[in-house]
Amino acid sequence: MQIKTKILLVDDSEEDRFLWEQTFLQFGFEIFTAGGGKEAIATIEHINPDVLLLDLNMPEMDGH
């Protein structure tokens, strides 16, 4: 049984998330996506990703 690396992609741009998701799927990664910080935090609690890729300039997040 092969264990796939879990990646969580976080970006407020649906188009950007889709493009990144398609790219990483080609390499066999298990991909999860979130459209913002709050959704990302909830997703992290459930899937415990190996890698987190995120847009650092999202409207709802202020760094606190």
Legacy VTK file of the C-alpha trace (Angstrom):
# vtk DataFile Version 3.0
C-alpha trace
ASCII
DATASET POLYDATA
POINTS 64 float
0.000 0.000 0.000
1.438 3.332 -1.067
0.802 6.316 1.175
0.196 9.507 -0.780
1.501 12.864 0.341
-1.447 15.065 1.348
-1.309 18.656 0.123
-3.671 21.403 1.236
-3.919 24.259 -1.287
-5.321 27.485 0.168
-6.169 30.364 -2.152
-9.138 32.699 -2.480
-8.934 32.377 -6.273
-10.922 29.349 -7.414
-9.087 29.380 -10.744
-5.660 29.315 -9.083
-6.720 26.473 -6.772
-7.952 24.478 -9.752
-4.735 24.996 -11.732
-2.523 23.977 -8.796
-4.747 21.014 -8.014
-4.527 19.714 -11.593
-0.756 20.147 -11.590
-0.185 18.210 -8.360
-2.680 15.473 -9.239
-0.489 14.592 -12.223
2.267 13.637 -9.786
0.031 11.422 -7.656
-0.425 13.664 -4.634
-3.640 13.622 -2.607
-5.016 17.158 -2.926
-7.349 19.094 -0.671
-8.368 22.704 -1.218
-9.689 25.608 0.828
-10.895 29.019 -0.296
-9.789 30.921 2.792
-8.136 30.815 6.160
-11.083 29.665 8.235
-11.836 26.829 5.824
-8.143 25.887 5.801
-7.982 25.646 9.591
-11.051 23.407 9.660
-9.581 21.223 6.913
-6.216 20.937 8.674
-7.949 19.621 11.775
-9.534 16.809 9.746
-6.851 15.738 7.286
-3.512 16.649 8.920
-1.785 17.559 5.619
1.876 16.843 4.926
2.271 20.052 2.904
0.449 23.386 3.120
0.599 25.756 0.134
-1.158 29.033 0.652
-1.760 32.426 -0.813
-0.317 34.919 1.659
-2.563 37.762 0.535
-6.144 36.659 1.174
-8.859 39.233 1.873
-10.314 37.684 5.056
-6.982 37.107 6.776
-4.957 39.802 8.517
-2.201 37.703 10.090
-3.668 37.562 13.610
LINES 1 65
64 0 1 2 3 4 5 6 7 8 9 10 11 12 13 14 15 16 17 18 19 20 21 22 23 24 25 26 27 28 29 30 31 32 33 34 35 36 37 38 39 40 41 42 43 44 45 46 47 48 49 50 51 52 53 54 55 56 57 58 59 60 61 62 63
